[in-house]
Amino acid sequence: MDKAAPCPLSVVAARGIPAHGLLTDPARRDSIPAPGQHNKRHPVSNSRSRFIRRIYVAIAFIATGLGILGAVLPLLPTTPFLILAFWAAARGSPRFQFWLYRHRLLGPPLQAWYRHRALSVRTKCMATGLLALSWATMAATGVPSWALIVAGAFFSTIAAFLWTRKTVHYPITRKIPDNTREEHK
């Protein structure tokens, strides 16, 4: 059986950084091939068709764009779109996923979520405010009362989920040691 050369994702996984969004089994961490390599155990390379992977990559790029817009626009959240982008990139493009995770500006919210399952206070406040604004807009536009009750219960559940997560304070990024920079090229 061929043993694939270690890839940047395996090197990162060895340092305790999740190399794949849903990869939680430490025994499988080394099965992640470098972008362009194929491995029977890797979910991106063989178990999904090229068309499905392209759909995941498109979702990842669109969600990343919305996340970048959310960093600039006050009413658009950033972190949920980045988490969606990271999830989709894990299924479509490990290279893009790695780039997102290590990005100087986009990486910290992803790292906080995947390392600690934590959100910043700003993210929690913005999401809760947008939920309240959405509910108020529904109420102002004459949505039936049963729909307001259902939406209110759903929005309250989401807000409760957000506020029961740990809180993180940025920056949480770690610098890659100089001796491993050659491995990432």
VENTAWO-V804804 format. One record per helix or strand. SS is the DSSP state (helix for helix, strand for strand). FROM is the first residue (numbers start at 1). LEN is the number of residues. If there is no record, write none. Layout:
SS:FROM:LEN, SS:FROM:LEN
This chain:
helix:8:7, helix:26:6, helix:50:23, helix:79:14, helix:94:9, helix:107:10, strand:118:2, helix:121:20, helix:145:19, strand:166:2, helix:178:7
